[in-house]
Structures are given as structure tokens and as C-alpha cells.
């Protein structure tokens, strides 16, 4: 078998046979070339669409869920329906302590956002003020441009420090390093310890991070005289955990500690980011399956064309096959000859199509990079190495299958009948 693969004369003979009718071979190859090209382009476009959609949510934990209180819709233990209630610090501690499977718990409150509420020198602006814990930066991941993020020591000691978003830094400090300087936020001074840049363009927790000032949760809670009120909180959940069961457990704790009917459907609002990402993943899995079906259908049409041409070739070479059989050619020699021709045709056309598809996707990506980001509907259209390998394997298998029926037809030809063929 190995000797046959490296038999130079054999491959020269196959090449001569293929090039004997150049037009027919070229048209046959084009069907396979077009099929694999369309498969690569469709896969690249699907990947680009997925990158564009999920890129808008980059930085937000895909396994996160957010909770905030609302008016009750059911009377309970002497309380009328329509009662307003607040999440408290004790609720956050109970969730951290009692709910298994929760990775991070990030409570949040907001400061006043009046006109020009953030000031440095003669520069000022109106920005969102957030009271957050260090866990917030684990759920909404941000890039650090200068300094550091808020930490547990800031939280525990109620330090008057803050991080500011990129837009705030541009307005107050013209994009320079502001760490160590003091800004006035709602009449109080806070030292800037870091500058952050949001990764996500579509999902922002409590307002755009680039236009926000983040202050330690306990510090802002104390300075605003909020007692132990929490406006809302987010949790991130370990990947292997049952999200629905954890949400139910959190509801149970909140309702029990705040005298709310266990089956009240309105008292607690839940935004399930994890479920949204699962929906996205299912959607793009469906798109990938559809692309493979359409692409493989196009490729199959080209393979059928190769098989038909090989049938014609076997018919034209009936006498030649008869001579080979009469001279003692083994069945394997006849089969391998036909299948090798089919494989070579398919491999050449397919690899050219694969290469053309990759280069075309790269060209399209370069054009997209030159366009304004808000006009791009696909991002980084490409195929990864695993997909390329799978496509190549499918191509080679299809090449062998395309030659299987013609090879079997060649084996049915009897030497005496072939020699009499006109």
C-alpha cells in the first residue's frame, strides 16, 4: 500500500488520464471547488455574526443573574398587597452564607446624579455614581487603564476612594493618569485610585461604566445615610450548577426574611443573563447546523458530478481495463486506479476552494476593519483550524466515495467483453 502511494509512475499515469480531457476535468473540479468555497464562506459568516453579537456583551459574566425588589402583589401576614420593600444587607449576607453554587454576590446602590455632580478643578460633568463591592468587577469585567480596582480593604474601612470610567477621565483629566487626585462627587471628595474601560457595549449594569464613578459600597451607603438598603444585586453562578434551583433558593431567602408570600410572582424581579446567553448559544448552534447542511448539500452536488464523470471515464476506458485484466491486473489495482483519480480530482479542487475561502474571508475582514464599528454587522469572519481539518477530512472521504461506484463498475467488466467493446 505504501509503495503504491509513493509510486511516481502511477501518479504520472493518473495525471495524464485526468488531463487528457482538460475541459471536462476543469468543469468537474469547479463543482467541488464551489462547494467547499461556499461551505467555508458560510462557516466564516456564521462565526462573524456570532462574534459580532457576543462581542457586544463581552465582559459581562455569562452565568450571572440580577435581582431587584418590586411591589408585592399578594397580601401576607397582615401586610396588604402593593407593599414596597427593600433588599437589605442581611439578605446579601444570608445569600453568601447559605446558597451553594454562587460564586460572587455583588450588591449595588446609586448616588445622586444631579447636574454637574462630578467636579475636578474647572472641569465638571454629570455622571452616574455607583456604590459597588469588589465582586462587581468580577461580574462586569472592565479593562484597567490606570491604577487599581476597588478592593476588600476599601470596602471594610469605608475608604473615600473611587474608580472612574474612561469618559469621566477624558472630561476631567483629559485622558491623563488621575490616580492620587481628588474629585468632588455630590459635594464630597474622593481620591481616584483607578480608571476603567468597559468591555461590553450592549450590557451595562446600572448605567454605562465608562460614564460612571464607582465608590465602595459601604462608603456610599454611609455617606448617603441609606442605612442597610440595597437597590439591587447580581450573582454569578458556577458553570456546573442548576441556575433555576439557585434562583428559587435566593427567592426563598429574600421572601422569608422580608415577610413576603412565597408564591408572589411580582415582588422580586429577576434578570437572568445566563438564560439569555444559553438562548444565544442555542441560536448559533442552530445556525451552524443549518450552514453545515447547506454547505454539505452544495459539496455533495459537486461530488456527485465527480462520480458521474468517473463513470463516463470508466466507460470510455473499457477496452483499456480489459487489457489490464487480461494481462493479470488484480482487482485491487483496477479499484485503486479509479479511486485514486477520483481522490486526486476532489482533493485538488477542494483544497483550492478551501484556500480561496480562507483568503476571501481574510480580505473581507480587512475591509470590515476599515469601516466604522457601529456599521459592522459581522466581526472577524474566519474558520478555525479544527473546522479546516474537519472540512479537509470530509473532502477526502467524499473523494473516495465519489470513486467507489465507478470503481465497482470497472470491476464488473469482464476481460473478454472489454476486448470486444467498440
C-alpha positions as a Markdown table, in Angstrom:
| # | Residue | x | y | z |
|---|---|---|---|---|
| 1 | Unk | 0.0 | 0.0 | 0.0 |
| 2 | Unk | 2.8 | 2.4 | 1.0 |
| 3 | Unk | 4.7 | 1.5 | -2.2 |
| 4 | Unk | 1.6 | 2.3 | -4.3 |
| 5 | Unk | 1.3 | 5.7 | -2.7 |
| 6 | Unk | 4.9 | 6.7 | -3.5 |
| 7 | Unk | 4.8 | 5.1 | -7.0 |
| 8 | Unk | 5.8 | 8.0 | -9.2 |
| 9 | Unk | 4.8 | 6.3 | -12.4 |
| 10 | Unk | 1.4 | 5.5 | -11.1 |
| 11 | Unk | 0.7 | 9.2 | -10.3 |
| 12 | Unk | 2.0 | 10.3 | -13.6 |
| 13 | Unk | -0.4 | 7.9 | -15.3 |
| 14 | Unk | -3.3 | 9.2 | -13.2 |
| 15 | Unk | -2.3 | 12.8 | -14.1 |
| 16 | Unk | -2.1 | 12.0 | -17.8 |
| 17 | Unk | -5.6 | 10.4 | -17.6 |
| 18 | Unk | -7.1 | 13.4 | -15.9 |
| 19 | Unk | -5.5 | 16.0 | -18.2 |
| 20 | Unk | -6.5 | 14.0 | -21.4 |
| 21 | Unk | -9.8 | 15.9 | -21.4 |
| 22 | Unk | -8.9 | 19.2 | -19.7 |
| 23 | Unk | -12.3 | 21.0 | -20.2 |
| 24 | Unk | -14.2 | 18.1 | -18.6 |
| 25 | Unk | -11.8 | 17.8 | -15.7 |
| 26 | Unk | -11.9 | 21.5 | -15.1 |
| 27 | Unk | -15.7 | 21.7 | -15.1 |
| 28 | Unk | -15.8 | 18.7 | -12.8 |
| 29 | Unk | -13.3 | 20.2 | -10.4 |
| 30 | Unk | -15.3 | 23.5 | -10.4 |
| 31 | Unk | -18.3 | 21.8 | -8.8 |
| 32 | Unk | -16.2 | 20.6 | -5.8 |
| 33 | Unk | -14.3 | 23.9 | -5.7 |
| 34 | Unk | -17.5 | 25.9 | -5.5 |
| 35 | Unk | -19.0 | 23.5 | -2.9 |
| 36 | Unk | -16.1 | 23.7 | -0.4 |
| 37 | Unk | -15.8 | 27.5 | -1.1 |
| 38 | Unk | -19.4 | 28.1 | -0.2 |
| 39 | Unk | -19.0 | 25.9 | 3.0 |
| 40 | Unk | -16.0 | 27.9 | 4.1 |
| 41 | Unk | -17.7 | 31.3 | 3.4 |
| 42 | Unk | -20.9 | 30.3 | 5.2 |
| 43 | Unk | -19.0 | 29.0 | 8.2 |
| 44 | Unk | -16.9 | 32.2 | 8.3 |
| 45 | Unk | -20.0 | 34.4 | 8.0 |
| 46 | Unk | -21.7 | 32.4 | 10.8 |
| 47 | Unk | -18.7 | 32.8 | 13.1 |
| 48 | Unk | -18.5 | 36.5 | 12.2 |
| 49 | Unk | -22.2 | 37.0 | 13.1 |
| 50 | Unk | -21.7 | 35.2 | 16.4 |
| 51 | Unk | -18.6 | 37.3 | 17.2 |
| 52 | Unk | -20.5 | 40.5 | 16.5 |
| 53 | Unk | -23.4 | 39.6 | 18.7 |
| 54 | Unk | -21.5 | 38.2 | 21.6 |
| 55 | Unk | -18.8 | 40.8 | 21.3 |
| 56 | Unk | -21.4 | 43.4 | 22.3 |
| 57 | Unk | -21.8 | 41.6 | 25.6 |
| 58 | Unk | -18.1 | 40.9 | 26.2 |
| 59 | Unk | -17.0 | 41.4 | 29.8 |
| 60 | Unk | -20.4 | 40.5 | 31.4 |
| 61 | Unk | -20.3 | 37.2 | 33.2 |
| 62 | Unk | -22.4 | 34.8 | 31.1 |
| 63 | Unk | -23.5 | 32.9 | 34.2 |
| 64 | Unk | -24.9 | 36.0 | 36.1 |
| 65 | Unk | -28.4 | 36.8 | 37.4 |
| 66 | Unk | -29.7 | 40.1 | 38.8 |
| 67 | Unk | -32.4 | 40.8 | 41.4 |
| 68 | Unk | -34.2 | 43.9 | 42.5 |
| 69 | Unk | -37.3 | 44.4 | 44.6 |
| 70 | Unk | -40.7 | 45.5 | 43.4 |
| 71 | Unk | -44.2 | 46.0 | 45.0 |
| 72 | Unk | -45.8 | 42.9 | 46.4 |
| 73 | Unk | -48.9 | 41.6 | 44.5 |
| 74 | Unk | -50.3 | 39.4 | 47.3 |
| 75 | Unk | -51.3 | 40.1 | 51.0 |
| 76 | Unk | -49.2 | 38.2 | 53.5 |
| 77 | Unk | -49.1 | 38.0 | 57.3 |
| 78 | Unk | -51.2 | 41.1 | 57.8 |
| 79 | Unk | -49.5 | 43.1 | 55.1 |
| 80 | Unk | -51.6 | 44.4 | 52.2 |
| 81 | Unk | -50.6 | 43.8 | 48.6 |
| 82 | Unk | -48.8 | 46.6 | 46.8 |
| 83 | Unk | -46.4 | 47.0 | 49.7 |
| 84 | Unk | -42.9 | 48.4 | 48.9 |
| 85 | Unk | -39.9 | 46.7 | 50.4 |
| 86 | Unk | -36.2 | 46.9 | 50.2 |
| 87 | Unk | -33.4 | 44.3 | 49.9 |
| 88 | Unk | -31.1 | 44.6 | 53.0 |
| 89 | Unk | -27.5 | 43.9 | 53.9 |
| 90 | Unk | -28.6 | 40.9 | 55.9 |
| 91 | Unk | -30.2 | 39.4 | 52.8 |
| 92 | Unk | -26.9 | 39.7 | 50.9 |
| 93 | Unk | -25.0 | 38.0 | 53.8 |
| 94 | Unk | -27.6 | 35.2 | 54.0 |
| 95 | Unk | -27.2 | 34.5 | 50.3 |
| 96 | Unk | -23.4 | 34.5 | 50.6 |
| 97 | Unk | -23.7 | 32.1 | 53.5 |
| 98 | Unk | -26.5 | 29.8 | 52.6 |
| 99 | Unk | -26.8 | 29.5 | 48.8 |
| 100 | Unk | -24.4 | 26.9 | 47.4 |
| 101 | Unk | -23.2 | 27.2 | 43.9 |
| 102 | Unk | -23.0 | 31.0 | 44.0 |
| 103 | Unk | -19.5 | 32.4 | 43.1 |
| 104 | Unk | -19.9 | 36.1 | 43.6 |
| 105 | Unk | -22.6 | 38.3 | 45.1 |
| 106 | Unk | -22.4 | 42.0 | 44.1 |
| 107 | Unk | -24.9 | 44.5 | 45.7 |
| 108 | Unk | -25.2 | 48.0 | 44.3 |
| 109 | Unk | -26.6 | 51.3 | 45.2 |
| 110 | Unk | -26.7 | 54.7 | 43.4 |
| 111 | Unk | -25.7 | 58.1 | 44.4 |
| 112 | Unk | -27.4 | 61.3 | 43.3 |
| 113 | Unk | -26.8 | 62.3 | 39.7 |
| 114 | Unk | -27.7 | 65.9 | 39.6 |
| 115 | Unk | -26.4 | 68.4 | 37.1 |
| 116 | Unk | -22.5 | 68.6 | 37.1 |
| 117 | Unk | -22.3 | 66.3 | 40.1 |
| 118 | Unk | -18.7 | 65.3 | 39.5 |
| 119 | Unk | -16.1 | 68.1 | 39.6 |
| 120 | Unk | -12.3 | 68.5 | 39.4 |
| 121 | Unk | -11.0 | 72.0 | 39.3 |
| 122 | Unk | -12.8 | 73.9 | 36.5 |
| 123 | Unk | -13.9 | 70.7 | 34.8 |
| 124 | Unk | -17.2 | 69.0 | 35.7 |
| 125 | Unk | -19.8 | 66.7 | 34.3 |
| 126 | Unk | -23.0 | 64.8 | 35.1 |
| 127 | Unk | -22.2 | 61.1 | 35.7 |
| 128 | Unk | -23.7 | 58.0 | 37.3 |
| 129 | Unk | -22.4 | 57.3 | 40.8 |
| 130 | Unk | -22.4 | 53.7 | 41.8 |
| 131 | Unk | -21.7 | 52.1 | 45.2 |
| 132 | Unk | -20.2 | 48.7 | 44.5 |
| 133 | Unk | -18.2 | 45.9 | 46.1 |
| 134 | Unk | -15.1 | 44.3 | 44.5 |
| 135 | Unk | -17.4 | 41.4 | 43.3 |
| 136 | Unk | -18.9 | 43.9 | 40.9 |
| 137 | Unk | -15.7 | 43.9 | 38.8 |
| 138 | Unk | -16.0 | 40.1 | 38.6 |
| 139 | Unk | -19.5 | 40.2 | 37.1 |
| 140 | Unk | -18.9 | 43.2 | 34.8 |
| 141 | Unk | -15.3 | 42.8 | 33.9 |
| 142 | Unk | -13.6 | 46.0 | 32.9 |
| 143 | Unk | -10.2 | 46.9 | 31.5 |
| 144 | Unk | -7.9 | 48.8 | 33.8 |
| 145 | Unk | -6.3 | 51.8 | 32.2 |
| 146 | Unk | -4.7 | 53.4 | 35.3 |
| 147 | Unk | -4.2 | 52.4 | 38.9 |
| 148 | Unk | -6.2 | 49.7 | 40.5 |
| 149 | Unk | -9.8 | 48.5 | 41.2 |
| 150 | Unk | -11.6 | 48.8 | 44.5 |
| 151 | Unk | -10.7 | 46.1 | 46.9 |
| 152 | Unk | -11.9 | 44.5 | 50.2 |
| 153 | Unk | -9.8 | 46.9 | 52.3 |
| 154 | Unk | -11.5 | 49.9 | 50.7 |
| 155 | Unk | -14.9 | 48.2 | 51.5 |
| 156 | Unk | -14.1 | 47.2 | 55.0 |
| 157 | Unk | -12.5 | 50.5 | 56.1 |
| 158 | Unk | -15.1 | 52.6 | 54.2 |
| 159 | Unk | -12.4 | 54.5 | 52.4 |
| 160 | Unk | -13.3 | 57.6 | 50.5 |
| 161 | Unk | -11.8 | 56.4 | 47.2 |
| 162 | Unk | -13.2 | 55.8 | 43.8 |
| 163 | Unk | -12.6 | 54.5 | 40.3 |
| 164 | Unk | -13.8 | 56.5 | 37.3 |
| 165 | Unk | -14.8 | 55.4 | 33.8 |
| 166 | Unk | -12.8 | 56.3 | 30.7 |
| 167 | Unk | -15.2 | 59.1 | 29.6 |
| 168 | Unk | -15.1 | 60.7 | 33.0 |
| 169 | Unk | -11.3 | 60.6 | 32.9 |
| 170 | Unk | -11.3 | 62.2 | 29.5 |
| 171 | Unk | -13.6 | 65.0 | 30.6 |
| 172 | Unk | -12.0 | 65.8 | 34.0 |
| 173 | Unk | -8.3 | 64.9 | 33.3 |
| 174 | Unk | -8.1 | 64.9 | 29.5 |
| 175 | Unk | -7.1 | 61.3 | 29.5 |
| 176 | Unk | -4.1 | 61.6 | 31.7 |
| 177 | Unk | -3.3 | 59.5 | 34.8 |
| 178 | Unk | -5.6 | 60.8 | 37.6 |
| 179 | Unk | -4.6 | 58.4 | 40.3 |
| 180 | Unk | -4.0 | 60.1 | 43.7 |
| 181 | Unk | -6.0 | 63.2 | 42.8 |
| 182 | Unk | -9.3 | 64.2 | 44.5 |
| 183 | Unk | -12.6 | 64.8 | 42.8 |
| 184 | Unk | -15.8 | 66.1 | 44.3 |
| 185 | Unk | -18.7 | 63.7 | 43.9 |
| 186 | Unk | -22.1 | 65.0 | 45.1 |
| 187 | Unk | -20.4 | 67.5 | 47.4 |
| 188 | Unk | -17.9 | 65.0 | 49.0 |
| 189 | Unk | -14.3 | 64.5 | 48.0 |
| 190 | Unk | -13.0 | 61.1 | 46.9 |
| 191 | Unk | -9.5 | 60.0 | 45.9 |
| 192 | Unk | -9.2 | 58.5 | 42.4 |
| 193 | Unk | -7.4 | 55.1 | 42.6 |
| 194 | Unk | -8.1 | 53.8 | 39.1 |
| 195 | Unk | -9.6 | 54.3 | 35.6 |
| 196 | Unk | -11.6 | 51.6 | 33.9 |
| 197 | Unk | -12.8 | 51.0 | 30.4 |
| 198 | Unk | -16.0 | 49.0 | 29.7 |
| 199 | Unk | -15.7 | 45.9 | 27.5 |
| 200 | Unk | -19.4 | 45.4 | 26.8 |
| 201 | Unk | -21.2 | 47.8 | 24.6 |
| 202 | Unk | -24.7 | 46.3 | 24.9 |
| 203 | Unk | -24.9 | 45.2 | 28.6 |
| 204 | Unk | -24.1 | 47.7 | 31.4 |
| 205 | Unk | -25.0 | 47.2 | 35.0 |
| 206 | Unk | -26.7 | 50.3 | 36.4 |
| 207 | Unk | -25.6 | 52.5 | 33.5 |
| 208 | Unk | -22.6 | 52.8 | 31.2 |
| 209 | Unk | -19.4 | 52.0 | 33.1 |
| 210 | Unk | -17.4 | 54.5 | 31.0 |
| 211 | Unk | -19.6 | 57.3 | 32.3 |
| 212 | Unk | -19.7 | 56.2 | 36.0 |
| 213 | Unk | -17.9 | 56.8 | 39.2 |
| 214 | Unk | -17.6 | 53.7 | 41.4 |
| 215 | Unk | -17.3 | 54.2 | 45.2 |
| 216 | Unk | -17.0 | 51.4 | 47.8 |
| 217 | Unk | -20.5 | 50.1 | 48.6 |
| 218 | Unk | -20.3 | 50.7 | 52.4 |
| 219 | Unk | -18.8 | 54.1 | 51.9 |
| 220 | Unk | -21.6 | 55.3 | 49.7 |
| 221 | Unk | -24.2 | 53.6 | 51.8 |
| 222 | Unk | -23.0 | 55.5 | 54.9 |
| 223 | Unk | -22.5 | 58.9 | 53.1 |
| 224 | Unk | -26.0 | 58.8 | 51.7 |
| 225 | Unk | -27.5 | 57.7 | 55.0 |
| 226 | Unk | -29.2 | 54.7 | 53.4 |
| 227 | Unk | -28.9 | 52.5 | 56.5 |
| 228 | Unk | -28.6 | 49.0 | 55.1 |
| 229 | Unk | -30.7 | 49.4 | 51.9 |
| 230 | Unk | -29.5 | 47.6 | 48.7 |
| 231 | Unk | -31.0 | 48.8 | 45.4 |
| 232 | Unk | -30.3 | 45.6 | 43.6 |
| 233 | Unk | -27.7 | 42.9 | 43.4 |
| 234 | Unk | -26.2 | 40.4 | 41.0 |
| 235 | Unk | -24.8 | 36.9 | 41.5 |
| 236 | Unk | -22.5 | 34.8 | 39.3 |
| 237 | Unk | -23.1 | 31.1 | 39.4 |
| 238 | Unk | -20.6 | 28.3 | 38.9 |
| 239 | Unk | -21.0 | 26.7 | 35.4 |
| 240 | Unk | -21.9 | 23.2 | 36.7 |
| 241 | Unk | -24.8 | 24.5 | 38.9 |
| 242 | Unk | -28.5 | 24.5 | 38.2 |
| 243 | Unk | -29.4 | 28.2 | 37.7 |
| 244 | Unk | -33.1 | 27.6 | 38.2 |
| 245 | Unk | -32.6 | 25.9 | 41.6 |
| 246 | Unk | -30.3 | 28.7 | 42.8 |
| 247 | Unk | -32.7 | 31.4 | 41.7 |
| 248 | Unk | -35.5 | 29.6 | 43.6 |
| 249 | Unk | -33.3 | 29.3 | 46.7 |
| 250 | Unk | -32.4 | 33.1 | 46.6 |
| 251 | Unk | -36.1 | 33.9 | 46.3 |
| 252 | Unk | -36.9 | 31.7 | 49.2 |
| 253 | Unk | -34.4 | 33.5 | 51.4 |
| 254 | Unk | -35.5 | 37.0 | 50.4 |
| 255 | Unk | -39.2 | 36.3 | 50.8 |
| 256 | Unk | -38.7 | 34.6 | 54.2 |
| 257 | Unk | -36.6 | 37.4 | 55.6 |
| 258 | Unk | -38.9 | 40.2 | 54.3 |
| 259 | Unk | -42.3 | 38.7 | 55.1 |
| 260 | Unk | -43.4 | 38.2 | 51.5 |
| 261 | Unk | -45.7 | 35.5 | 50.2 |
| 262 | Unk | -43.6 | 32.6 | 48.9 |
| 263 | Unk | -45.5 | 32.4 | 45.7 |
| 264 | Unk | -45.7 | 36.2 | 45.0 |
| 265 | Unk | -44.9 | 36.5 | 41.3 |
| 266 | Unk | -44.2 | 40.2 | 41.3 |
| 267 | Unk | -42.3 | 41.1 | 44.5 |
| 268 | Unk | -38.9 | 40.2 | 43.1 |
| 269 | Unk | -37.8 | 41.0 | 39.6 |
| 270 | Unk | -35.2 | 38.7 | 38.1 |
| 271 | Unk | -33.0 | 39.4 | 35.0 |
| 272 | Unk | -31.5 | 36.1 | 34.0 |
| 273 | Unk | -28.4 | 36.9 | 31.9 |
| 274 | Unk | -27.3 | 33.2 | 32.0 |
| 275 | Unk | -30.6 | 32.2 | 30.3 |
| 276 | Unk | -30.1 | 34.9 | 27.6 |
| 277 | Unk | -26.7 | 33.5 | 26.8 |
| 278 | Unk | -28.0 | 30.0 | 26.7 |
| 279 | Unk | -30.6 | 31.2 | 24.2 |
| 280 | Unk | -27.8 | 32.8 | 22.1 |
| 281 | Unk | -25.8 | 29.7 | 22.2 |
| 282 | Unk | -28.7 | 27.6 | 21.0 |
| 283 | Unk | -29.5 | 30.1 | 18.3 |
| 284 | Unk | -25.9 | 30.0 | 16.9 |
| 285 | Unk | -25.8 | 26.2 | 17.2 |
| 286 | Unk | -28.9 | 26.1 | 15.0 |
| 287 | Unk | -27.2 | 28.5 | 12.6 |
| 288 | Unk | -24.1 | 26.3 | 12.5 |
| 289 | Unk | -26.1 | 23.2 | 11.8 |
| 290 | Unk | -28.0 | 24.9 | 9.0 |
| 291 | Unk | -24.8 | 26.2 | 7.5 |
| 292 | Unk | -23.3 | 22.7 | 7.5 |
| 293 | Unk | -26.5 | 21.2 | 5.9 |
| 294 | Unk | -26.5 | 23.9 | 3.1 |
| 295 | Unk | -22.7 | 23.7 | 2.7 |
| 296 | Unk | -22.6 | 19.9 | 2.6 |
| 297 | Unk | -25.5 | 19.9 | 0.1 |
| 298 | Unk | -23.6 | 22.1 | -2.2 |
| 299 | Unk | -20.4 | 20.0 | -1.8 |
| 300 | Unk | -22.5 | 16.8 | -2.3 |
| 301 | Unk | -23.6 | 18.2 | -5.7 |
| 302 | Unk | -20.0 | 18.6 | -6.7 |
| 303 | Unk | -19.1 | 15.1 | -5.5 |
| 304 | Unk | -21.9 | 13.6 | -7.5 |
| 305 | Unk | -20.6 | 15.4 | -10.5 |
| 306 | Unk | -17.2 | 13.8 | -9.9 |
| 307 | Unk | -18.8 | 10.4 | -9.6 |
| 308 | Unk | -20.7 | 10.8 | -12.8 |
| 309 | Unk | -17.6 | 11.9 | -14.7 |
| 310 | Unk | -15.7 | 9.0 | -13.4 |
| 311 | Unk | -18.5 | 6.7 | -14.6 |
| 312 | Unk | -18.1 | 8.2 | -18.1 |
| 313 | Unk | -14.3 | 7.8 | -17.8 |
| 314 | Unk | -14.7 | 4.1 | -16.9 |
| 315 | Unk | -17.0 | 3.6 | -19.9 |
| 316 | Unk | -14.5 | 5.3 | -22.2 |
| 317 | Unk | -11.7 | 3.1 | -20.9 |
| 318 | Unk | -13.5 | -0.2 | -21.1 |
| 319 | Unk | -11.0 | -1.7 | -23.6 |
| 320 | Unk | -8.1 | -0.4 | -21.5 |
| 321 | Unk | -9.4 | -2.0 | -18.4 |
| 322 | Unk | -10.0 | -5.3 | -20.3 |
| 323 | Unk | -6.4 | -5.3 | -21.5 |
| 324 | Unk | -5.2 | -4.7 | -17.9 |
| 325 | Unk | -7.4 | -7.6 | -16.7 |
| 326 | Unk | -6.1 | -9.8 | -19.5 |
| 327 | Unk | -2.5 | -9.0 | -18.6 |
| 328 | Unk | -3.1 | -10.1 | -15.0 |
| 329 | Unk | -4.1 | -6.9 | -13.2 |
| 330 | Unk | -5.5 | -7.6 | -9.8 |
| 331 | Unk | -9.0 | -6.3 | -8.8 |
| 332 | Unk | -7.3 | -4.0 | -6.2 |
| 333 | Unk | -5.2 | -2.5 | -9.0 |
| 334 | Unk | -8.3 | -1.5 | -11.0 |
| 335 | Unk | -10.2 | -0.2 | -8.0 |
| 336 | Unk | -7.3 | 1.8 | -6.6 |
| 337 | Unk | -6.6 | 3.3 | -10.1 |
| 338 | Unk | -10.2 | 4.6 | -10.4 |
| 339 | Unk | -10.5 | 5.8 | -6.8 |
| 340 | Unk | -7.1 | 7.5 | -6.9 |
| 341 | Unk | -8.2 | 9.5 | -9.9 |
| 342 | Unk | -11.4 | 10.5 | -8.1 |
| 343 | Unk | -9.5 | 11.4 | -5.0 |
| 344 | Unk | -6.9 | 13.5 | -6.9 |
| 345 | Unk | -9.7 | 15.4 | -8.7 |
| 346 | Unk | -11.6 | 16.1 | -5.5 |
| 347 | Unk | -8.5 | 16.9 | -3.4 |
| 348 | Unk | -7.1 | 19.4 | -5.9 |
| 349 | Unk | -10.4 | 21.2 | -6.3 |
| 350 | Unk | -11.3 | 21.1 | -2.6 |
| 351 | Unk | -8.0 | 22.4 | -1.3 |
| 352 | Unk | -8.1 | 25.2 | -3.8 |
| 353 | Unk | -11.6 | 26.0 | -2.7 |
| 354 | Unk | -10.6 | 25.9 | 1.0 |
| 355 | Unk | -7.6 | 28.1 | 0.4 |
| 356 | Unk | -9.7 | 30.6 | -1.7 |
| 357 | Unk | -12.3 | 30.7 | 1.0 |
| 358 | Unk | -9.8 | 31.5 | 3.8 |
| 359 | Unk | -8.2 | 34.2 | 1.7 |
| 360 | Unk | -11.5 | 35.7 | 0.8 |
| 361 | Unk | -12.6 | 35.8 | 4.5 |
| 362 | Unk | -9.3 | 37.5 | 5.4 |
| 363 | Unk | -9.9 | 40.1 | 2.6 |
| 364 | Unk | -13.5 | 40.7 | 3.9 |
| 365 | Unk | -12.2 | 41.1 | 7.5 |
| 366 | Unk | -9.7 | 43.7 | 6.3 |
| 367 | Unk | -12.5 | 45.6 | 4.7 |
| 368 | Unk | -14.6 | 45.4 | 7.8 |
| 369 | Unk | -11.7 | 46.7 | 10.0 |
| 370 | Unk | -11.7 | 49.9 | 7.8 |
| 371 | Unk | -15.4 | 50.5 | 8.4 |
| 372 | Unk | -16.9 | 52.4 | 11.4 |
| 373 | Unk | -17.5 | 50.0 | 14.2 |
| 374 | Unk | -21.2 | 50.9 | 14.5 |
| 375 | Unk | -21.8 | 49.9 | 10.9 |
| 376 | Unk | -20.3 | 46.4 | 11.3 |
| 377 | Unk | -22.9 | 43.5 | 11.5 |
| 378 | Unk | -20.2 | 40.8 | 11.4 |
| 379 | Unk | -16.9 | 40.7 | 13.2 |
| 380 | Unk | -13.8 | 38.7 | 12.4 |
| 381 | Unk | -15.3 | 36.2 | 9.9 |
| 382 | Unk | -13.0 | 33.3 | 9.9 |
| 383 | Unk | -12.8 | 29.5 | 10.3 |
| 384 | Unk | -10.6 | 27.9 | 13.0 |
| 385 | Unk | -8.1 | 25.2 | 12.4 |
| 386 | Unk | -10.4 | 22.5 | 13.7 |
| 387 | Unk | -13.0 | 23.4 | 11.2 |
| 388 | Unk | -10.4 | 23.5 | 8.4 |
| 389 | Unk | -9.2 | 20.0 | 9.4 |
| 390 | Unk | -12.8 | 18.7 | 9.5 |
| 391 | Unk | -13.6 | 20.1 | 6.1 |
| 392 | Unk | -10.4 | 18.6 | 4.7 |
| 393 | Unk | -11.2 | 15.1 | 6.1 |
| 394 | Unk | -14.8 | 15.3 | 4.7 |
| 395 | Unk | -13.4 | 16.3 | 1.4 |
| 396 | Unk | -11.0 | 13.4 | 1.2 |
| 397 | Unk | -13.7 | 10.9 | 2.3 |
| 398 | Unk | -16.1 | 12.3 | -0.3 |
| 399 | Unk | -13.4 | 11.9 | -2.9 |
| 400 | Unk | -13.0 | 8.3 | -2.1 |
| 401 | Unk | -16.8 | 7.8 | -2.0 |
| 402 | Unk | -17.1 | 9.5 | -5.4 |
| 403 | Unk | -14.8 | 6.9 | -7.0 |
| 404 | Unk | -16.4 | 3.9 | -5.2 |
| 405 | Unk | -19.3 | 3.3 | -7.5 |
| 406 | Unk | -17.2 | 3.8 | -10.7 |
| 407 | Unk | -14.5 | 1.5 | -9.4 |
| 408 | Unk | -17.1 | -1.1 | -8.6 |
| 409 | Unk | -18.5 | -0.7 | -12.2 |
| 410 | Unk | -15.0 | -1.1 | -13.6 |
| 411 | Unk | -14.6 | -4.4 | -11.6 |
| 412 | Unk | -17.7 | -5.8 | -13.2 |
| 413 | Unk | -16.2 | -5.5 | -16.6 |
| 414 | Unk | -15.0 | -8.9 | -17.9 |
| 415 | Unk | -11.8 | -9.0 | -19.8 |
| 416 | Unk | -13.2 | -10.9 | -22.9 |
| 417 | Unk | -16.2 | -8.5 | -23.1 |
| 418 | Unk | -14.0 | -5.4 | -22.7 |
| 419 | Unk | -11.7 | -6.5 | -25.5 |
| 420 | Unk | -14.7 | -6.9 | -27.8 |
| 421 | Unk | -16.0 | -3.4 | -26.9 |
| 422 | Unk | -16.3 | -0.9 | -29.7 |
